[in-house]
Amino acid sequence: MEDNSNLPATIIGWSWGYMLGFILAARYPSIIKKLILVSRGAFSKRHDRKIKKTKFKRLSREERVKFKSVIKELEQ
């Protein structure tokens, strides 16, 4: 960051980047001007399961079938 940005920098983190931005700001607060966090991932397995369950419930029946099919293919 020191070589490729003007510090302090604005950091935008989405999903996994949300957590990385959070960790970066906690560890190196002097290099962060602004931290923008969007759509966080889960910090624990319990929260991950809850988030996935909620997202799954929001899918239509057709989307659920397609989602399960894609996951099955990826696991093979």
N, CA, C and O atoms as CSV, one atom per row, in Angstrom:
chain,resi,resn,atom,element,x,y,z
A,1,MET,N,N,0.818,-1.186,0.000
A,1,MET,CA,C,0.000,0.000,0.000
A,1,MET,C,C,0.864,1.253,0.000
A,1,MET,O,O,0.516,2.257,-0.621
A,2,GLU,N,N,1.978,1.189,0.691
A,2,GLU,CA,C,2.853,2.365,0.742
A,2,GLU,C,C,3.383,2.724,-0.641
A,2,GLU,O,O,3.577,3.903,-0.937
A,3,ASP,N,N,3.622,1.723,-1.498
A,3,ASP,CA,C,4.168,1.962,-2.834
A,3,ASP,C,C,3.103,2.311,-3.875
A,3,ASP,O,O,3.417,2.932,-4.891
A,4,ASN,N,N,1.857,1.923,-3.636
A,4,ASN,CA,C,0.837,2.036,-4.683
A,4,ASN,C,C,-0.389,2.866,-4.321
A,4,ASN,O,O,-1.396,2.808,-5.027
A,5,SER,N,N,-0.328,3.626,-3.255
A,5,SER,CA,C,-1.483,4.447,-2.897
A,5,SER,C,C,-1.036,5.679,-2.133
A,5,SER,O,O,0.098,5.771,-1.663
A,6,ASN,N,N,-1.956,6.618,-2.023
A,6,ASN,CA,C,-1.705,7.813,-1.209
A,6,ASN,C,C,-2.289,7.557,0.170
A,6,ASN,O,O,-3.503,7.432,0.328
A,7,LEU,N,N,-1.434,7.481,1.145
A,7,LEU,CA,C,-1.885,7.197,2.515
A,7,LEU,C,C,-2.170,8.490,3.265
A,7,LEU,O,O,-1.512,9.502,3.024
A,8,PRO,N,N,-3.121,8.468,4.152
A,8,PRO,CA,C,-4.009,7.352,4.472
A,8,PRO,C,C,-4.995,7.104,3.336
A,8,PRO,O,O,-5.381,8.032,2.624
A,9,ALA,N,N,-5.398,5.855,3.174
A,9,ALA,CA,C,-6.216,5.425,2.041
A,9,ALA,C,C,-7.657,5.141,2.466
A,9,ALA,O,O,-7.946,4.854,3.628
A,10,THR,N,N,-8.536,5.233,1.490
A,10,THR,CA,C,-9.915,4.790,1.681
A,10,THR,C,C,-9.980,3.340,1.228
A,10,THR,O,O,-9.588,3.017,0.106
A,11,ILE,N,N,-10.470,2.476,2.093
A,11,ILE,CA,C,-10.561,1.050,1.812
A,11,ILE,C,C,-12.035,0.673,1.700
A,11,ILE,O,O,-12.843,1.004,2.568
A,12,ILE,N,N,-12.371,-0.028,0.609
A,12,ILE,CA,C,-13.731,-0.532,0.424
A,12,ILE,C,C,-13.648,-2.049,0.405
A,12,ILE,O,O,-12.968,-2.632,-0.439
A,13,GLY,N,N,-14.340,-2.682,1.337
A,13,GLY,CA,C,-14.310,-4.128,1.432
A,13,GLY,C,C,-15.683,-4.723,1.221
A,13,GLY,O,O,-16.656,-4.298,1.844
A,14,TRP,N,N,-15.766,-5.722,0.328
A,14,TRP,CA,C,-17.012,-6.413,0.042
A,14,TRP,C,C,-16.817,-7.895,0.307
A,14,TRP,O,O,-15.803,-8.469,-0.089
A,15,SER,N,N,-17.778,-8.516,0.971
A,15,SER,CA,C,-17.759,-9.932,1.283
A,15,SER,C,C,-16.484,-10.269,2.064
A,15,SER,O,O,-16.278,-9.730,3.151
A,16,TRP,N,N,-15.628,-11.145,1.536
A,16,TRP,CA,C,-14.378,-11.479,2.247
A,16,TRP,C,C,-13.512,-10.233,2.413
A,16,TRP,O,O,-12.818,-10.090,3.420
A,17,GLY,N,N,-13.547,-9.333,1.433
A,17,GLY,CA,C,-12.807,-8.076,1.536
A,17,GLY,C,C,-13.281,-7.220,2.695
A,17,GLY,O,O,-12.520,-6.414,3.231
A,18,TYR,N,N,-14.542,-7.395,3.082
A,18,TYR,CA,C,-15.097,-6.721,4.263
A,18,TYR,C,C,-14.258,-7.096,5.482
A,18,TYR,O,O,-13.823,-6.237,6.249
A,19,MET,N,N,-14.043,-8.396,5.638
A,19,MET,CA,C,-13.288,-8.865,6.802
A,19,MET,C,C,-11.823,-8.452,6.720
A,19,MET,O,O,-11.223,-8.079,7.728
A,20,LEU,N,N,-11.248,-8.519,5.521
A,20,LEU,CA,C,-9.851,-8.108,5.368
A,20,LEU,C,C,-9.681,-6.622,5.658
A,20,LEU,O,O,-8.710,-6.221,6.298
A,21,GLY,N,N,-10.617,-5.808,5.192
A,21,GLY,CA,C,-10.582,-4.371,5.481
A,21,GLY,C,C,-10.693,-4.103,6.972
A,21,GLY,O,O,-9.989,-3.250,7.514
A,22,PHE,N,N,-11.574,-4.830,7.625
A,22,PHE,CA,C,-11.769,-4.699,9.071
A,22,PHE,C,C,-10.478,-5.037,9.822
A,22,PHE,O,O,-10.074,-4.320,10.738
A,23,ILE,N,N,-9.843,-6.129,9.423
A,23,ILE,CA,C,-8.585,-6.557,10.063
A,23,ILE,C,C,-7.475,-5.550,9.780
A,23,ILE,O,O,-6.715,-5.191,10.679
A,24,LEU,N,N,-7.381,-5.094,8.529
A,24,LEU,CA,C,-6.361,-4.112,8.150
A,24,LEU,C,C,-6.498,-2.837,8.978
A,24,LEU,O,O,-5.507,-2.315,9.487
A,25,ALA,N,N,-7.717,-2.342,9.110
A,25,ALA,CA,C,-7.950,-1.112,9.868
A,25,ALA,C,C,-7.633,-1.292,11.353
A,25,ALA,O,O,-7.130,-0.375,12.002
A,26,ALA,N,N,-7.926,-2.464,11.880
A,26,ALA,CA,C,-7.632,-2.730,13.284
A,26,ALA,C,C,-6.133,-2.814,13.539
A,26,ALA,O,O,-5.633,-2.358,14.567
A,27,ARG,N,N,-5.431,-3.406,12.584
A,27,ARG,CA,C,-3.996,-3.614,12.757
A,27,ARG,C,C,-3.170,-2.377,12.402
A,27,ARG,O,O,-2.158,-2.104,13.048
A,28,TYR,N,N,-3.591,-1.628,11.382
A,28,TYR,CA,C,-2.834,-0.469,10.902
A,28,TYR,C,C,-3.735,0.761,10.770
A,28,TYR,O,O,-3.948,1.247,9.660
A,29,PRO,N,N,-4.259,1.263,11.867
A,29,PRO,CA,C,-5.214,2.376,11.794
A,29,PRO,C,C,-4.636,3.657,11.185
A,29,PRO,O,O,-5.386,4.467,10.640
A,30,SER,N,N,-3.352,3.849,11.265
A,30,SER,CA,C,-2.756,5.082,10.757
A,30,SER,C,C,-2.771,5.186,9.239
A,30,SER,O,O,-2.633,6.285,8.700
A,31,ILE,N,N,-2.936,4.055,8.527
A,31,ILE,CA,C,-2.928,4.113,7.061
A,31,ILE,C,C,-4.343,4.157,6.469
A,31,ILE,O,O,-4.508,4.219,5.250
A,32,ILE,N,N,-5.362,4.126,7.339
A,32,ILE,CA,C,-6.748,4.117,6.880
A,32,ILE,C,C,-7.396,5.474,7.130
A,32,ILE,O,O,-7.509,5.931,8.267
A,33,LYS,N,N,-7.818,6.105,6.033
A,33,LYS,CA,C,-8.544,7.366,6.145
A,33,LYS,C,C,-10.033,7.091,6.368
A,33,LYS,O,O,-10.678,7.684,7.233
A,34,LYS,N,N,-10.556,6.160,5.545
A,34,LYS,CA,C,-11.968,5.818,5.591
A,34,LYS,C,C,-12.103,4.328,5.296
A,34,LYS,O,O,-11.407,3.794,4.433
A,35,LEU,N,N,-12.997,3.666,6.015
A,35,LEU,CA,C,-13.244,2.244,5.805
A,35,LEU,C,C,-14.716,2.065,5.443
A,35,LEU,O,O,-15.602,2.389,6.232
A,36,ILE,N,N,-14.964,1.549,4.250
A,36,ILE,CA,C,-16.333,1.322,3.782
A,36,ILE,C,C,-16.521,-0.186,3.673
A,36,ILE,O,O,-15.823,-0.858,2.913
A,37,LEU,N,N,-17.469,-0.707,4.440
A,37,LEU,CA,C,-17.692,-2.148,4.500
A,37,LEU,C,C,-19.057,-2.484,3.904
A,37,LEU,O,O,-20.077,-1.926,4.308
A,38,VAL,N,N,-19.061,-3.403,2.939
A,38,VAL,CA,C,-20.276,-3.758,2.218
A,38,VAL,C,C,-20.484,-5.267,2.263
A,38,VAL,O,O,-19.564,-6.025,1.956
A,39,SER,N,N,-21.670,-5.708,2.639
A,39,SER,CA,C,-22.057,-7.114,2.559
A,39,SER,C,C,-21.019,-8.041,3.180
A,39,SER,O,O,-20.286,-8.741,2.481
A,40,ARG,N,N,-20.976,-8.030,4.452
A,40,ARG,CA,C,-19.948,-8.803,5.142
A,40,ARG,C,C,-20.128,-10.294,5.036
A,40,ARG,O,O,-21.234,-10.800,4.842
A,41,GLY,N,N,-19.018,-10.983,5.167
A,41,GLY,CA,C,-19.031,-12.434,5.296
A,41,GLY,C,C,-19.242,-12.773,6.759
A,41,GLY,O,O,-19.493,-11.880,7.569
A,42,ALA,N,N,-19.147,-14.022,7.106
A,42,ALA,CA,C,-19.368,-14.453,8.485
A,42,ALA,C,C,-18.052,-14.542,9.244
A,42,ALA,O,O,-17.019,-14.914,8.688
A,43,PHE,N,N,-18.108,-14.195,10.519
A,43,PHE,CA,C,-16.922,-14.282,11.366
A,43,PHE,C,C,-16.826,-15.630,12.075
A,43,PHE,O,O,-15.779,-15.964,12.629
A,44,SER,N,N,-17.896,-16.397,12.062
A,44,SER,CA,C,-17.855,-17.713,12.704
A,44,SER,C,C,-18.706,-18.697,11.904
A,44,SER,O,O,-19.529,-18.286,11.085
A,45,LYS,N,N,-18.510,-19.982,12.137
A,45,LYS,CA,C,-19.283,-21.006,11.432
A,45,LYS,C,C,-20.769,-20.891,11.753
A,45,LYS,O,O,-21.619,-21.110,10.890
A,46,ARG,N,N,-21.073,-20.545,13.003
A,46,ARG,CA,C,-22.477,-20.398,13.409
A,46,ARG,C,C,-23.150,-19.294,12.604
A,46,ARG,O,O,-24.262,-19.469,12.104
A,47,HIS,N,N,-22.474,-18.162,12.481
A,47,HIS,CA,C,-23.029,-17.054,11.712
A,47,HIS,C,C,-23.083,-17.382,10.225
A,47,HIS,O,O,-24.016,-16.977,9.531
A,48,ASP,N,N,-22.098,-18.108,9.738
A,48,ASP,CA,C,-22.074,-18.498,8.338
A,48,ASP,C,C,-23.287,-19.348,7.999
A,48,ASP,O,O,-23.937,-19.125,6.978
A,49,ARG,N,N,-23.597,-20.323,8.850
A,49,ARG,CA,C,-24.763,-21.184,8.619
A,49,ARG,C,C,-26.053,-20.358,8.618
A,49,ARG,O,O,-26.935,-20.574,7.787
A,50,LYS,N,N,-26.153,-19.424,9.546
A,50,LYS,CA,C,-27.355,-18.592,9.647
A,50,LYS,C,C,-27.515,-17.705,8.403
A,50,LYS,O,O,-28.622,-17.559,7.883
A,51,ILE,N,N,-26.434,-17.126,7.939
A,51,ILE,CA,C,-26.470,-16.272,6.745
A,51,ILE,C,C,-26.864,-17.095,5.522
A,51,ILE,O,O,-27.708,-16.672,4.732
A,52,LYS,N,N,-26.255,-18.267,5.366
A,52,LYS,CA,C,-26.567,-19.127,4.226
A,52,LYS,C,C,-28.031,-19.570,4.251
A,52,LYS,O,O,-28.686,-19.611,3.210
A,53,LYS,N,N,-28.538,-19.899,5.429
A,53,LYS,CA,C,-29.930,-20.322,5.563
A,53,LYS,C,C,-30.869,-19.188,5.157
A,53,LYS,O,O,-31.846,-19.418,4.444
A,54,THR,N,N,-30.583,-17.984,5.602
A,54,THR,CA,C,-31.410,-16.826,5.255
A,54,THR,C,C,-31.376,-16.560,3.758
A,54,THR,O,O,-32.419,-16.329,3.145
A,55,LYS,N,N,-30.184,-16.590,3.161
A,55,LYS,CA,C,-30.059,-16.364,1.714
A,55,LYS,C,C,-30.821,-17.426,0.931
A,55,LYS,O,O,-31.494,-17.116,-0.053
A,56,PHE,N,N,-30.714,-18.678,1.368
A,56,PHE,CA,C,-31.381,-19.779,0.681
A,56,PHE,C,C,-32.895,-19.596,0.712
A,56,PHE,O,O,-33.573,-19.849,-0.284
A,57,LYS,N,N,-33.426,-19.157,1.852
A,57,LYS,CA,C,-34.867,-18.934,1.992
A,57,LYS,C,C,-35.367,-17.854,1.029
A,57,LYS,O,O,-36.531,-17.879,0.630
A,58,ARG,N,N,-34.526,-16.932,0.662
A,58,ARG,CA,C,-34.909,-15.831,-0.216
A,58,ARG,C,C,-34.947,-16.221,-1.692
A,58,ARG,O,O,-35.443,-15.464,-2.526
A,59,LEU,N,N,-34.424,-17.400,-2.011
A,59,LEU,CA,C,-34.439,-17.862,-3.393
A,59,LEU,C,C,-35.809,-18.431,-3.756
A,59,LEU,O,O,-36.533,-18.940,-2.899
A,60,SER,N,N,-36.148,-18.335,-5.030
A,60,SER,CA,C,-37.372,-18.981,-5.511
A,60,SER,C,C,-37.130,-20.489,-5.541
A,60,SER,O,O,-36.002,-20.950,-5.367
A,61,ARG,N,N,-38.189,-21.243,-5.761
A,61,ARG,CA,C,-38.052,-22.704,-5.835
A,61,ARG,C,C,-37.082,-23.087,-6.947
A,61,ARG,O,O,-36.212,-23.936,-6.754
A,62,GLU,N,N,-37.233,-22.463,-8.105
A,62,GLU,CA,C,-36.351,-22.759,-9.239
A,62,GLU,C,C,-34.901,-22.411,-8.928
A,62,GLU,O,O,-33.988,-23.156,-9.284
A,63,GLU,N,N,-34.694,-21.289,-8.269
A,63,GLU,CA,C,-33.330,-20.872,-7.911
A,63,GLU,C,C,-32.714,-21.846,-6.905
A,63,GLU,O,O,-31.517,-22.128,-6.967
A,64,ARG,N,N,-33.526,-22.356,-5.982
A,64,ARG,CA,C,-33.017,-23.327,-5.004
A,64,ARG,C,C,-32.563,-24.606,-5.700
A,64,ARG,O,O,-31.501,-25.144,-5.385
A,65,VAL,N,N,-33.368,-25.094,-6.647
A,65,VAL,CA,C,-33.015,-26.303,-7.395
A,65,VAL,C,C,-31.709,-26.085,-8.146
A,65,VAL,O,O,-30.815,-26.931,-8.104
A,66,LYS,N,N,-31.599,-24.953,-8.832
A,66,LYS,CA,C,-30.388,-24.636,-9.597
A,66,LYS,C,C,-29.179,-24.515,-8.662
A,66,LYS,O,O,-28.099,-25.027,-8.959
A,67,PHE,N,N,-29.374,-23.838,-7.541
A,67,PHE,CA,C,-28.288,-23.653,-6.572
A,67,PHE,C,C,-27.773,-25.002,-6.082
A,67,PHE,O,O,-26.565,-25.240,-6.051
A,68,LYS,N,N,-28.696,-25.882,-5.700
A,68,LYS,CA,C,-28.286,-27.201,-5.218
A,68,LYS,C,C,-27.542,-27.984,-6.300
A,68,LYS,O,O,-26.573,-28.687,-6.011
A,69,SER,N,N,-27.999,-27.856,-7.539
A,69,SER,CA,C,-27.351,-28.536,-8.658
A,69,SER,C,C,-25.921,-28.042,-8.861
A,69,SER,O,O,-25.005,-28.839,-9.058
A,70,VAL,N,N,-25.738,-26.744,-8.811
A,70,VAL,CA,C,-24.405,-26.156,-8.995
A,70,VAL,C,C,-23.477,-26.578,-7.861
A,70,VAL,O,O,-22.324,-26.938,-8.099
A,71,ILE,N,N,-23.975,-26.534,-6.635
A,71,ILE,CA,C,-23.147,-26.940,-5.482
A,71,ILE,C,C,-22.737,-28.409,-5.620
A,71,ILE,O,O,-21.590,-28.763,-5.351
A,72,LYS,N,N,-23.665,-29.250,-6.035
A,72,LYS,CA,C,-23.356,-30.670,-6.216
A,72,LYS,C,C,-22.252,-30.855,-7.255
A,72,LYS,O,O,-21.329,-31.643,-7.048
A,73,GLU,N,N,-22.344,-30.137,-8.359
A,73,GLU,CA,C,-21.317,-30.211,-9.398
A,73,GLU,C,C,-19.958,-29.742,-8.875
A,73,GLU,O,O,-18.932,-30.362,-9.153
A,74,LEU,N,N,-19.958,-28.654,-8.124
A,74,LEU,CA,C,-18.700,-28.132,-7.588
A,74,LEU,C,C,-18.052,-29.092,-6.603
A,74,LEU,O,O,-16.826,-29.189,-6.538
A,75,GLU,N,N,-18.859,-29.787,-5.851
A,75,GLU,CA,C,-18.316,-30.727,-4.855
A,75,GLU,C,C,-17.709,-31.963,-5.494
A,75,GLU,O,O,-16.918,-32.667,-4.866
A,76,GLN,N,N,-18.079,-32.234,-6.756
A,76,GLN,CA,C,-17.522,-33.397,-7.450
A,76,GLN,C,C,-16.258,-32.975,-8.142
A,76,GLN,O,O,-15.609,-33.792,-8.795
